[in-house]
Amino acid sequence: MTKKTPRFEDSLLELEQLVERLEQGDTSLEESLKAFERGVQLTRVCQTALKEAEQKIQVLLEVEGQVQLKPFNPES
């Protein structure tokens, strides 16, 4: 059985929920440590996903062996 990598959006949502729960301050030390450990794992998953997306974009923008960086314009 292959371990499925969680989707970026799912990991980010879970991370946001963990942060909110920790910010409330009503969890025990043990629960807080477990939540922190999980948060570190989720952060790594998100960072990896973003790095992979960045690498894919660079490959798509590569022209004749040269990376052509273009400004990001979300409206176009």
N, CA, C and O of each residue as an XYZ file, in Angstrom:
304
protein
N       0.835     -1.178      0.000
C       0.000      0.000      0.000
C       0.885      1.249      0.000
O       1.808      1.348      0.808
N       0.617      2.195     -0.889
C       1.381      3.420     -1.014
C       0.803      4.478     -0.091
O      -0.411      4.668     -0.017
N       1.697      5.164      0.610
C       1.255      6.241      1.492
C       0.899      7.448      0.644
O       1.717      7.932     -0.137
N      -0.325      7.932      0.801
C      -0.803      9.055      0.005
C      -0.333     10.368      0.624
O      -0.462     10.574      1.830
N       0.208     11.245     -0.203
C       0.620     12.563      0.245
C      -0.620     13.444      0.334
O      -1.395     13.524     -0.620
N      -0.813     14.105      1.475
C      -1.997     14.959      1.608
C      -1.927     16.149      0.659
O      -0.844     16.618      0.308
N      -3.086     16.626      0.254
C      -3.152     17.791     -0.617
C      -2.663     19.015      0.141
O      -2.827     19.113      1.357
N      -2.069     19.934     -0.579
C      -1.556     21.173      0.010
C      -2.665     21.900      0.776
O      -2.476     22.323      1.916
N      -3.812     22.033      0.134
C      -4.909     22.773      0.743
C      -5.372     22.115      2.042
O      -5.674     22.805      3.015
N      -5.429     20.786      2.059
C      -5.843     20.064      3.267
C      -4.825     20.256      4.392
O      -5.195     20.462      5.548
N      -3.553     20.186      4.041
C      -2.490     20.371      5.036
C      -2.515     21.785      5.595
O      -2.364     21.978      6.801
N      -2.702     22.763      4.738
C      -2.736     24.155      5.172
C      -3.937     24.411      6.080
O      -3.812     25.105      7.089
N      -5.081     23.864      5.735
C      -6.278     24.021      6.558
C      -6.073     23.403      7.942
O      -6.412     24.010      8.958
N      -5.518     22.197      7.971
C      -5.256     21.547      9.253
C      -4.264     22.363     10.077
O      -4.433     22.503     11.288
N      -3.241     22.897      9.435
C      -2.250     23.723     10.129
C      -2.914     24.968     10.720
O      -2.638     25.335     11.862
N      -3.779     25.612      9.955
C      -4.479     26.797     10.453
C      -5.339     26.452     11.664
O      -5.399     27.222     12.622
N      -5.999     25.308     11.627
C      -6.836     24.881     12.746
C      -5.991     24.597     13.988
O      -6.390     24.927     15.104
N      -4.832     23.988     13.789
C      -3.925     23.731     14.914
C      -3.467     25.029     15.562
O      -3.439     25.149     16.787
N      -3.112     25.992     14.733
C      -2.646     27.273     15.253
C      -3.756     27.956     16.060
O      -3.509     28.491     17.140
N      -4.966     27.929     15.526
C      -6.093     28.529     16.241
C      -6.297     27.859     17.599
O      -6.516     28.532     18.606
N      -6.223     26.538     17.614
C      -6.416     25.796     18.865
C      -5.312     26.139     19.869
O      -5.582     26.321     21.056
N      -4.074     26.225     19.392
C      -2.961     26.569     20.283
C      -3.064     28.009     20.783
O      -2.720     28.296     21.930
N      -3.531     28.901     19.933
C      -3.656     30.303     20.334
C      -4.704     30.493     21.427
O      -4.614     31.437     22.212
N      -5.691     29.609     21.485
C      -6.718     29.710     22.519
C      -6.136     29.440     23.900
O      -6.642     29.949     24.900
N      -5.074     28.643     23.956
C      -4.354     28.420     25.201
C      -5.034     27.515     26.197
O      -4.630     27.484     27.359
N      -6.047     26.781     25.793
C      -6.740     25.919     26.745
C      -6.423     24.436     26.551
O      -7.218     23.576     26.930
N      -5.274     24.139     25.967
C      -4.853     22.750     25.811
C      -3.754     22.441     26.815
O      -3.012     23.327     27.241
N      -3.664     21.186     27.178
C      -2.626     20.776     28.128
C      -1.258     20.850     27.442
O      -1.157     20.967     26.221
N      -0.226     20.780     28.255
C       1.134     20.814     27.714
C       1.345     19.648     26.755
O       1.910     19.831     25.676
N       0.902     18.463     27.131
C       1.073     17.277     26.280
C       0.330     17.448     24.954
O       0.872     17.134     23.894
N      -0.902     17.941     25.009
C      -1.668     18.168     23.775
C      -1.005     19.246     22.918
O      -0.961     19.139     21.692
N      -0.495     20.275     23.574
C       0.183     21.355     22.849
C       1.425     20.841     22.134
O       1.684     21.212     20.989
N       2.192     19.991     22.805
C       3.395     19.428     22.181
C       3.038     18.552     20.981
O       3.700     18.611     19.945
N       1.989     17.742     21.126
C       1.547     16.902     19.998
C       1.084     17.771     18.839
O       1.394     17.487     17.682
N       0.340     18.834     19.147
C      -0.134     19.737     18.103
C       1.047     20.437     17.434
O       1.055     20.614     16.216
N       2.040     20.835     18.225
C       3.227     21.483     17.671
C       3.971     20.534     16.731
O       4.375     20.927     15.637
N       4.149     19.289     17.160
C       4.823     18.291     16.314
C       4.067     18.102     15.001
O       4.671     18.034     13.931
N       2.748     18.018     15.095
C       1.936     17.856     13.889
C       2.066     19.097     13.004
O       2.130     18.994     11.779
N       2.103     20.257     13.634
C       2.259     21.496     12.884
C       3.564     21.545     12.112
O       3.605     22.020     10.977
N       4.630     21.055     12.729
C       5.932     21.005     12.046
C       5.835     20.079     10.830
O       6.337     20.405      9.755
N       5.190     18.927     11.007
C       5.018     17.994      9.889
C       4.228     18.652      8.756
O       4.609     18.560      7.588
N       3.135     19.310      9.108
C       2.298     19.956      8.097
C       3.041     21.082      7.395
O       2.884     21.274      6.189
N       3.842     21.823      8.136
C       4.631     22.901      7.543
C       5.593     22.335      6.501
O       5.763     22.906      5.424
N       6.216     21.216      6.831
C       7.144     20.582      5.880
C       6.420     20.105      4.639
O       6.935     20.241      3.529
N       5.221     19.543      4.813
C       4.430     19.092      3.663
C       4.114     20.283      2.764
O       4.252     20.199      1.544
N       3.692     21.388      3.366
C       3.345     22.580      2.593
C       4.569     23.165      1.889
O       4.490     23.547      0.722
N       5.696     23.236      2.592
C       6.920     23.765      1.987
C       7.364     22.908      0.800
O       7.788     23.432     -0.230
N       7.262     21.591      0.953
C       7.638     20.685     -0.133
C       6.724     20.885     -1.332
O       7.189     20.941     -2.470
N       5.428     20.992     -1.080
C       4.475     21.190     -2.175
C       4.742     22.501     -2.904
O       4.684     22.551     -4.133
N       5.032     23.554     -2.160
C       5.323     24.845     -2.788
C       6.618     24.797     -3.587
O       6.700     25.368     -4.675
N       7.628     24.121     -3.055
C       8.907     24.002     -3.768
C       8.716     23.216     -5.073
O       9.271     23.584     -6.108
N       7.932     22.139     -5.020
C       7.672     21.349     -6.228
C       6.909     22.175     -7.256
O       7.191     22.089     -8.451
N       5.950     22.969     -6.808
C       5.191     23.814     -7.730
C       6.106     24.845     -8.378
O       6.008     25.106     -9.577
N       6.997     25.429     -7.579
C       7.941     26.402     -8.112
C       8.844     25.764     -9.163
O       9.118     26.374    -10.197
N       9.305     24.546     -8.908
C      10.169     23.855     -9.863
C       9.419     23.557    -11.158
O       9.983     23.684    -12.245
N       8.157     23.165    -11.048
C       7.360     22.895    -12.252
C       7.175     24.159    -13.068
O       7.237     24.126    -14.297
N       6.948     25.278    -12.382
C       6.768     26.553    -13.083
C       8.050     26.929    -13.807
O       8.004     27.388    -14.948
N       9.195     26.740    -13.155
C      10.468     27.070    -13.806
C      10.680     26.215    -15.049
O      11.179     26.706    -16.062
N      10.307     24.949    -14.981
C      10.444     24.071    -16.152
C       9.534     24.559    -17.266
O       9.931     24.576    -18.431
N       8.317     24.956    -16.918
C       7.376     25.427    -17.932
C       7.825     26.738    -18.570
O       7.517     27.001    -19.733
N       8.550     27.562    -17.815
C       9.006     28.847    -18.333
C      10.355     28.774    -19.036
O      10.819     29.761    -19.606
N      10.981     27.604    -18.995
C      12.296     27.462    -19.596
C      12.180     27.505    -21.119
O      11.383     26.788    -21.724
N      12.992     28.359    -21.710
C      13.002     28.528    -23.158
C      14.437     28.372    -23.636
O      15.315     29.134    -23.234
N      14.678     27.382    -24.496
C      16.002     27.134    -25.056
C      17.068     27.061    -23.966
O      18.141     27.652    -24.089
N      16.763     26.336    -22.911
C      17.730     26.121    -21.849
C      17.885     27.280    -20.884
O      18.656     27.179    -19.930
N      17.186     28.362    -21.100
C      17.248     29.539    -20.234
C      15.903     29.745    -19.555
O      14.855     29.708    -20.200
N      15.944     29.958    -18.268
C      14.716     30.246    -17.543
C      14.362     31.701    -17.781
O      15.142     32.608    -17.491
N      13.197     31.897    -18.304
C      12.706     33.243    -18.564
C      11.724     33.606    -17.451
O      10.555     33.224    -17.503
N      12.197     34.342    -16.446
C      11.330     34.743    -15.351
C      10.438     35.877    -15.814
O      10.888     36.850    -16.419
N       9.164     35.719    -15.512
C       8.196     36.727    -15.888
C       7.436     37.149    -14.640
O       7.218     36.332    -13.745
N       7.030     38.408    -14.566
C       6.283     38.835    -13.380
C       4.933     38.123    -13.318
O       4.297     37.868    -14.340
N       4.523     37.817    -12.114
C       3.246     37.162    -11.897
C       2.139     38.198    -11.970
O       2.186     39.217    -11.280
N       1.147     37.938    -12.805
C       0.003     38.821    -12.915
C      -1.249     37.964    -12.816
O      -1.658     37.363    -13.809
N      -1.875     37.893    -11.628
C      -3.022     37.000    -11.445
C      -4.244     37.398    -12.254
O      -5.165     36.596    -12.408
N      -4.272     38.612    -12.772
C      -5.437     39.081    -13.523
C      -5.393     38.675    -14.979
O      -6.404     38.779    -15.673
N      -4.251     38.214    -15.460
C      -4.157     37.866    -16.891
C      -4.384     36.400    -17.098
O      -4.343     35.923    -18.233
